Structure formats: C-alpha cells, structure tokens
Amino acid sequence: MIICLFRNSCTEELVGYLGFEPTERWNINDKTKFGGKRKKSGIIYQPIEKKTGEVEDKLTNLLNRLLPYKEEISKLSDVASVEIQVTYYGYKDEMWGFHFDKKIIKKLSI
C-alpha cells in the first residue's frame, strides 16, 4: 500500500495532488477507531485487499498501478510524507526475507 500523511491540510488537497481516488482517507481531528483524534490528514491506496500471496507479486502490482502517476506522486512528496508499506504475515518458521528482482528495483528507482 502507499500511504501519504499531511500535517497542514485536508485530504481533498492530497487527492488533488495524487490524481486518483485512494481506498481510505481521513482529516486532522477526525476520530480514530480507538476514540482519539487524528494528528495529521492522510490517505491510503491499497489496491489488493487479499492478504495472502507473494510479496513480490503484490509490490509489482502496486508499482504497475502507481507508475502512470509518478509525476503526481513526486509533486505530492514535496508537501507530504509519502511511503510504501509492506506488511508480512507468516508463521515463525516461514519468516524468510524478501526477494526483489531487478525489474522491481528498477521500478522503485523511477
């Protein structure tokens, strides 16, 4: 998933930079599910809901979806914190490292 956090404005401005609709959004001072208040506005784009599958396949899919918006994401990164988050679920004996082939690394560097 890609996450963008912004301290000074609302999600409408973030989405305006991004150029496509995120899967989740919130504004400063919105209530959290635990009853607190958000300290930053933010958006999340998570195109693959299913948790199972190869990390490399999911990252490749995410990058392929984001690549057409690389200029927009670059502009967004000038005003907000932009990151790609990879979460790995597995059992103790299945916790090996990630392998990113040169195609993935090249896409990350663009």
Contacts in CASP RR format, 6 or more apart in sequence:
PFRMAT RR
TARGET T0000
AUTHOR 0000-0000-0000
METHOD contacts of the structure
MODEL  1
MIICLFRNSCTEELVGYLGFEPTERWNINDKTKFGGKRKKSGIIYQPIEK
KTGEVEDKLTNLLNRLLPYKEEISKLSDVASVEIQVTYYGYKDEMWGFHF
DKKIIKKLSI
1 44 0 8 1.000
1 45 0 8 1.000
1 46 0 8 1.000
1 62 0 8 1.000
1 84 0 8 1.000
1 85 0 8 1.000
2 44 0 8 1.000
2 45 0 8 1.000
2 46 0 8 1.000
2 62 0 8 1.000
2 66 0 8 1.000
2 73 0 8 1.000
2 82 0 8 1.000
2 83 0 8 1.000
2 84 0 8 1.000
2 85 0 8 1.000
3 42 0 8 1.000
3 43 0 8 1.000
3 44 0 8 1.000
3 81 0 8 1.000
3 82 0 8 1.000
3 83 0 8 1.000
3 84 0 8 1.000
3 85 0 8 1.000
4 14 0 8 1.000
4 18 0 8 1.000
4 22 0 8 1.000
4 42 0 8 1.000
4 43 0 8 1.000
4 44 0 8 1.000
4 76 0 8 1.000
4 80 0 8 1.000
4 81 0 8 1.000
4 82 0 8 1.000
4 83 0 8 1.000
5 40 0 8 1.000
5 41 0 8 1.000
5 42 0 8 1.000
5 80 0 8 1.000
5 81 0 8 1.000
6 13 0 8 1.000
6 14 0 8 1.000
6 40 0 8 1.000
6 41 0 8 1.000
6 42 0 8 1.000
6 79 0 8 1.000
6 80 0 8 1.000
6 81 0 8 1.000
7 28 0 8 1.000
7 39 0 8 1.000
7 40 0 8 1.000
7 41 0 8 1.000
9 41 0 8 1.000
10 27 0 8 1.000
10 28 0 8 1.000
10 41 0 8 1.000
11 22 0 8 1.000
11 25 0 8 1.000
11 26 0 8 1.000
11 27 0 8 1.000
11 41 0 8 1.000
11 42 0 8 1.000
11 43 0 8 1.000
13 41 0 8 1.000
14 22 0 8 1.000
14 25 0 8 1.000
14 41 0 8 1.000
14 42 0 8 1.000
14 43 0 8 1.000
14 76 0 8 1.000
14 80 0 8 1.000
15 21 0 8 1.000
15 22 0 8 1.000
15 25 0 8 1.000
15 43 0 8 1.000
17 72 0 8 1.000
17 75 0 8 1.000
17 76 0 8 1.000
17 79 0 8 1.000
17 80 0 8 1.000
18 43 0 8 1.000
18 45 0 8 1.000
18 69 0 8 1.000
18 72 0 8 1.000
18 73 0 8 1.000
18 76 0 8 1.000
19 69 0 8 1.000
19 72 0 8 1.000
20 45 0 8 1.000
20 69 0 8 1.000
22 43 0 8 1.000
22 44 0 8 1.000
22 45 0 8 1.000
23 44 0 8 1.000
23 45 0 8 1.000
23 46 0 8 1.000
23 47 0 8 1.000
24 43 0 8 1.000
24 44 0 8 1.000
24 46 0 8 1.000
25 41 0 8 1.000
25 42 0 8 1.000
25 43 0 8 1.000
25 44 0 8 1.000
26 38 0 8 1.000
26 41 0 8 1.000
26 42 0 8 1.000
27 38 0 8 1.000
27 41 0 8 1.000
27 42 0 8 1.000
28 38 0 8 1.000
28 39 0 8 1.000
28 40 0 8 1.000
28 41 0 8 1.000
29 37 0 8 1.000
29 38 0 8 1.000
30 37 0 8 1.000
30 38 0 8 1.000
31 37 0 8 1.000
31 38 0 8 1.000
32 38 0 8 1.000
42 80 0 8 1.000
45 66 0 8 1.000
47 61 0 8 1.000
47 62 0 8 1.000
47 65 0 8 1.000
48 58 0 8 1.000
48 61 0 8 1.000
48 62 0 8 1.000
51 89 0 8 1.000
55 86 0 8 1.000
55 88 0 8 1.000
55 98 0 8 1.000
56 98 0 8 1.000
56 99 0 8 1.000
56 100 0 8 1.000
56 101 0 8 1.000
56 104 0 8 1.000
58 86 0 8 1.000
59 84 0 8 1.000
59 86 0 8 1.000
59 100 0 8 1.000
59 104 0 8 1.000
60 103 0 8 1.000
60 104 0 8 1.000
60 107 0 8 1.000
62 84 0 8 1.000
63 104 0 8 1.000
63 107 0 8 1.000
63 108 0 8 1.000
64 107 0 8 1.000
66 73 0 8 1.000
67 107 0 8 1.000
67 110 0 8 1.000
70 110 0 8 1.000
73 82 0 8 1.000
76 82 0 8 1.000
86 98 0 8 1.000
88 95 0 8 1.000
88 98 0 8 1.000
100 108 0 8 1.000
END
